[in-house]
């Protein structure tokens, strides 16, 4: 009974685990790219 319950939960979580793996791979791919040249701290005027 416990084994079948664990398998049902794991089958239900497989798409979620796959989505997390895809997001982590995308984040690693983006992090390895060189960033665009931009000012370190741009000042933005806030109008109230």
N, C-alpha and C positions, 0 to 999 in steps of 0.2 A: 504493500500500500504506500509506504513512504517513498519507495523507489519510483513508482508510477507518478506520484505527486511531484517529486523532484524533476522527473523528465518533462512533465507537463509545464512546469514553471520555466525550465530551461528552454523548452521549445517556444514558449511565449516571449522570452527575453532575447531570443536570437536576433530578431530585427533591430532591437535597441542596441545590442552589443555591436552589430554591424555598422549601425549609424555612428556610434561613438568611435569606432575604428576609422571610418571614413573621415570624420571630423578631425581626428588626431593626425591622420595622414595629410589632410589639406592644410592644417596648421603648420606642420613641419615643412611642407613644400613652400608655403608663403614665407615662413620665417627664414628659410635658406636664401630667399631672393634678396638682392641688394635694395635697400630702401631708396625712394626718390629723394633727391636733394630738396630739403625743406628747412626753413629756419627752425632753430631749436626751440625757441619760445616766442611764438608770434603774439604780439599784443593786439587785442581786439577791443575796440571801444564799445562799451555797453551803454545803451541809451535807455534811460528810465523815464 
